[in-house]
């Protein structure tokens, strides 16, 4: 039985993934904040779904919380085969009107939170000479639409970190992959904050109303029959988990693409060519990464 850690398991893709991985025979460590508090009902639901699901209290924004949680998982399971970095938040609004604290809050979860969990599991994966880390990014990890800038910045940062890390750990038997969902009904859209700098917001006049209208439009679309099924993202996690080591793609777009699949296809060969020009192929074990 392989062991998988899934962050952000209190809702959306994470909650569904915990159930589906357990149904596929994995031992799942579903992490979330306050599983005995505000998320007690979710914990009970996951525990009732399968004996293979273990809910773990972990706050990805806190160093000690992540270290303690992963140490406890290793003590129980003995190994970590897969980490799915799914936890995330998204703020939409006038970019200048978001405060520095709001920008940092998103970065702490979406970027630094992913780094914390990766650094916590990598020693065990390196010792085992195997492992898979899946990072949930977004289409806006490659493009930057208006009103998404503070969120988009976190995903651009994550993709930059992961792209380089993938090369470094591939020779050690570890795969690192990126999943880029388009718009989905996942709870992310309604879970953000409005800009805190109200004086700046007011100075934008009628333009300040556009993000709310955009959010409403997206919300209506995501509730319609034309919206892509969130199960597609979960199925992508499962597919990556089942693939042979070393054969997993760097990036996988899921759902609406907005041309990001074309960008990925153009960029990866350039990345690989640069490595060849830098004569790093031998250092990286000649792997096709």
Secondary structure, 3 states (H helix, E strand, C coil): CCEEEECCCCCHHHHHHHHHHHHCCCEEEEEECCCCCCCHHHHHHHHHHCCCEEEEECCCCCHHHHHHHHHHHHHHHCCCCEEEECCCCCCCCCHHHCCHHHHHHHHHHHHHHHHHHHHHHHHHHHHHCCEEEEEECCHHHCCCCCCCHHHHHHHHHHHHHHHHHHHHHHCCCEEEEEEEECCCCCCCHHHCCCCCCHHHHHHCHHHHHHHHHHHHHHHHHHCCCCCCCCHHHHHHHHHHHHCCCCCCCCEEEECCCCCHHHHHHHHHHHHHHHHHHCCCCCCCCCCCC
